[in-house]
Amino acid sequence: MSSARRTVLALKRWLGGGYRSAQRSIAHVVFERGLQSTESPDVSSGFLYLARGLRGSRIDSADVLLDYGSGRGRVLLRAAHLPFARVTGVELDRQDCAMARANAEVLAASGRMRCGEIEVLQVDATAWTVPDDVTYIYMFNPFRGEIFRAVLARVIESLDRRPRALTLIYANPTCSGDVIATGRFERVRASRWPRPDKPNQRVEVFKTIGGRR
């Protein structure tokens, strides 16, 4: 175990039930200064989920990230601090999309954005065509059952059009078996940190089998 991880675990034990609150406060100070609330009324993916999924990745201007169920843009805003060519959020709720776009404009004006573009789309993910330049997909358990499998089918269609390396970061992975069942992805890493006893804090990382850029 790395010294950084030991430090964070010690901090979590010290904070006890306040760990989640502390995480939100750090995210607000570092990534969300001057923005409207990025916390959805129901549940919002913390910025550490994305960081855990991207661990070891080298992001550059050839990479594009797609966030399914992007809500008010918390993950999009975090990803925009990295040198992606574009970060795209797909969300069905109109009000969440409006808030995410407003926050993206504030971030762009602040000079703290490193990605080339933030795009927020109000679309039905089951029918939406996945762009063929997407190299990273992030999802925090946004769909289940037939809807999830329909979304995966759109992803596979994009891979068929343009075979490439694609990384799928799946937080709270309740339907990871459906990802494996496509025959196009392999699980390369699973992160249970910092709470192995909390399944909703698990992050699994999948990569395309035999994909190429």
C-alpha positions as CSV (number, residue, x, y, z in Angstrom):
1,M,0.0,0.0,0.0
2,S,1.4,3.4,-1.0
3,S,2.0,6.1,1.6
4,A,-0.6,8.3,-0.1
5,R,-3.2,5.7,0.3
6,R,-2.3,5.0,3.9
7,T,-2.6,8.8,4.6
8,V,-6.1,9.0,3.0
9,L,-7.3,5.9,4.9
10,A,-5.9,7.4,8.2
11,L,-7.7,10.6,7.4
12,K,-11.0,8.8,6.7
13,R,-10.7,6.9,10.0
14,W,-10.1,10.2,11.8
15,L,-13.0,12.0,10.1
16,G,-15.4,9.1,10.6
17,G,-18.8,9.9,9.1
18,G,-17.5,13.3,8.0
19,Y,-15.4,11.8,5.2
20,R,-18.0,12.2,2.5
21,S,-18.6,15.8,3.6
22,A,-14.9,16.5,3.5
23,Q,-14.6,15.1,0.0
24,R,-17.4,17.4,-1.1
25,S,-15.7,20.4,0.5
26,I,-12.4,19.6,-1.2
27,A,-14.1,19.2,-4.6
28,H,-15.9,22.5,-4.1
29,V,-12.6,24.4,-3.3
30,V,-10.5,22.7,-6.0
31,F,-12.9,22.2,-8.9
32,E,-16.2,24.0,-8.3
33,R,-15.3,27.5,-7.2
34,G,-17.8,30.1,-8.4
35,L,-20.2,27.4,-9.8
36,Q,-23.8,26.6,-9.1
37,S,-24.4,23.4,-7.2
38,T,-23.2,20.3,-9.0
39,E,-24.9,18.0,-6.5
40,S,-28.0,16.4,-7.9
41,P,-31.0,16.0,-5.6
42,D,-30.8,12.2,-5.6
43,V,-27.2,11.1,-5.8
44,S,-24.0,12.6,-7.3
45,S,-20.8,10.9,-8.3
46,G,-17.9,12.2,-6.3
47,F,-14.8,13.5,-8.1
48,L,-12.7,10.7,-6.5
49,Y,-14.5,8.0,-8.5
50,L,-13.2,9.5,-11.8
51,A,-9.7,9.9,-10.3
52,R,-9.7,6.3,-9.3
53,G,-10.8,5.1,-12.7
54,L,-8.2,7.2,-14.5
55,R,-5.4,6.1,-12.3
56,G,-2.3,5.4,-14.5
57,S,-3.9,6.8,-17.6
58,R,-2.1,9.4,-19.7
59,I,-4.7,11.8,-21.1
60,D,-3.8,13.9,-24.1
61,S,-5.5,16.0,-26.8
62,A,-6.4,12.8,-28.8
63,D,-8.7,11.6,-26.0
64,V,-12.4,12.2,-25.6
65,L,-14.4,11.4,-22.5
66,L,-18.1,10.6,-22.5
67,D,-20.1,10.7,-19.2
68,Y,-23.4,8.9,-19.2
69,G,-26.0,10.3,-16.8
70,S,-23.9,13.4,-16.3
71,G,-26.4,15.2,-14.1
72,R,-25.4,18.7,-13.2
73,G,-21.8,18.1,-14.6
74,R,-19.8,17.3,-11.5
75,V,-17.6,14.7,-13.4
76,L,-17.5,16.8,-16.5
77,L,-16.1,19.7,-14.6
78,R,-13.5,17.5,-13.0
79,A,-12.5,16.0,-16.3
80,A,-12.3,19.5,-17.9
81,H,-9.2,20.1,-15.7
82,L,-7.5,17.4,-17.8
83,P,-6.2,17.9,-21.4
84,F,-9.0,16.0,-23.1
85,A,-10.0,17.2,-26.6
86,R,-13.6,17.1,-25.5
87,V,-15.7,16.0,-22.6
88,T,-19.3,15.2,-23.4
89,G,-22.1,14.7,-20.9
90,V,-25.3,12.8,-21.9
91,E,-28.3,13.5,-19.6
92,L,-32.1,13.3,-20.0
93,D,-33.1,15.8,-17.4
94,R,-33.5,19.3,-18.9
95,Q,-32.8,21.3,-15.7
96,D,-29.7,19.3,-14.9
97,C,-28.4,19.9,-18.5
98,A,-29.1,23.7,-18.2
99,M,-27.2,23.9,-14.9
100,A,-24.3,21.8,-16.3
101,R,-24.0,24.1,-19.3
102,A,-24.1,27.2,-17.1
103,N,-21.3,25.8,-15.0
104,A,-19.3,24.8,-18.0
105,E,-19.4,28.4,-19.2
106,V,-18.3,29.7,-15.9
107,L,-15.4,27.3,-15.8
108,A,-14.3,28.2,-19.4
109,A,-14.3,31.9,-18.5
110,S,-12.2,31.2,-15.4
111,G,-9.2,30.1,-17.3
112,R,-8.9,26.9,-15.3
113,M,-10.3,24.6,-18.0
114,R,-7.7,22.5,-19.8
115,C,-9.9,20.4,-22.1
116,G,-10.8,21.8,-25.5
117,E,-14.5,21.7,-25.1
118,I,-17.3,20.8,-22.7
119,E,-20.5,19.5,-24.4
120,V,-23.8,18.7,-22.6
121,L,-26.4,16.9,-24.6
122,Q,-30.0,16.3,-23.5
123,V,-30.7,13.0,-25.3
124,D,-32.0,9.5,-24.9
125,A,-28.9,7.5,-24.5
126,T,-30.5,4.3,-25.8
127,A,-31.0,5.9,-29.2
128,W,-28.1,8.3,-29.3
129,T,-25.2,7.6,-31.7
130,V,-21.9,7.4,-29.8
131,P,-19.2,9.5,-31.5
132,D,-16.4,7.4,-33.0
133,D,-13.6,9.5,-31.4
134,V,-14.6,8.6,-27.8
135,T,-11.8,6.9,-26.0
136,Y,-13.1,7.0,-22.4
137,I,-16.6,6.4,-21.0
138,Y,-17.5,7.1,-17.4
139,M,-20.7,6.0,-15.8
140,F,-22.0,6.0,-12.2
141,N,-24.6,3.3,-12.4
142,P,-26.9,5.4,-14.6
143,F,-28.9,2.5,-16.2
144,R,-29.9,-1.0,-15.5
145,G,-31.4,-3.9,-17.4
146,E,-32.6,-3.5,-20.9
147,I,-31.7,0.2,-20.9
148,F,-28.1,-0.5,-19.9
149,R,-27.8,-3.2,-22.6
150,A,-29.3,-0.8,-25.2
151,V,-26.7,1.8,-24.3
152,L,-23.9,-0.8,-24.5
153,A,-25.2,-1.7,-28.0
154,R,-24.7,1.9,-29.1
155,V,-21.1,1.7,-27.8
156,I,-20.5,-1.5,-29.7
157,E,-21.8,0.0,-32.9
158,S,-19.2,2.8,-32.5
159,L,-16.5,0.3,-32.0
160,D,-17.6,-1.6,-35.1
161,R,-17.4,1.6,-37.2
162,R,-14.0,2.5,-35.8
163,P,-12.1,-0.2,-33.9
164,R,-10.0,1.4,-31.2
165,A,-8.8,1.3,-27.6
166,L,-11.7,2.4,-25.3
167,T,-11.6,2.5,-21.5
168,L,-14.9,2.1,-19.6
169,I,-14.9,3.4,-16.0
170,Y,-17.9,1.9,-14.2
171,A,-18.6,3.2,-10.7
172,N,-21.1,1.3,-8.5
173,P,-21.1,-1.4,-11.2
174,T,-24.3,-3.3,-10.6
175,C,-24.5,-4.6,-14.2
176,S,-20.8,-5.3,-14.9
177,G,-21.8,-8.8,-16.1
178,D,-23.5,-7.1,-19.1
179,V,-20.3,-5.4,-20.0
180,I,-18.4,-8.7,-20.0
181,A,-21.2,-10.4,-21.9
182,T,-20.7,-8.1,-24.9
183,G,-17.4,-10.0,-25.6
184,R,-15.7,-6.7,-26.4
185,F,-14.4,-5.7,-23.0
186,E,-12.2,-7.2,-20.3
187,R,-12.1,-6.1,-16.7
188,V,-8.5,-4.8,-16.1
189,R,-8.9,-3.4,-12.6
190,A,-11.4,-3.2,-9.7
191,S,-11.0,-0.6,-6.9
192,R,-12.8,-1.2,-3.6
193,W,-11.0,1.7,-1.9
194,P,-11.7,3.4,0.5
195,R,-14.6,1.3,1.8
196,P,-14.4,-2.4,0.7
197,D,-17.7,-3.0,2.6
198,K,-19.6,-0.5,0.5
199,P,-20.5,-1.9,-3.0
200,N,-21.6,1.5,-4.3
201,Q,-18.1,2.8,-3.8
202,R,-16.6,0.1,-6.0
203,V,-15.1,1.2,-9.4
204,E,-14.3,-1.3,-12.2
205,V,-12.2,-0.4,-15.2
206,F,-12.8,-2.2,-18.5
207,K,-10.8,-2.0,-21.7
208,T,-11.6,-3.1,-25.2
209,I,-10.2,-6.5,-26.2
210,G,-7.8,-6.1,-29.1
211,G,-8.7,-2.4,-29.6
212,R,-6.4,0.1,-31.3
213,R,-6.4,3.8,-31.6
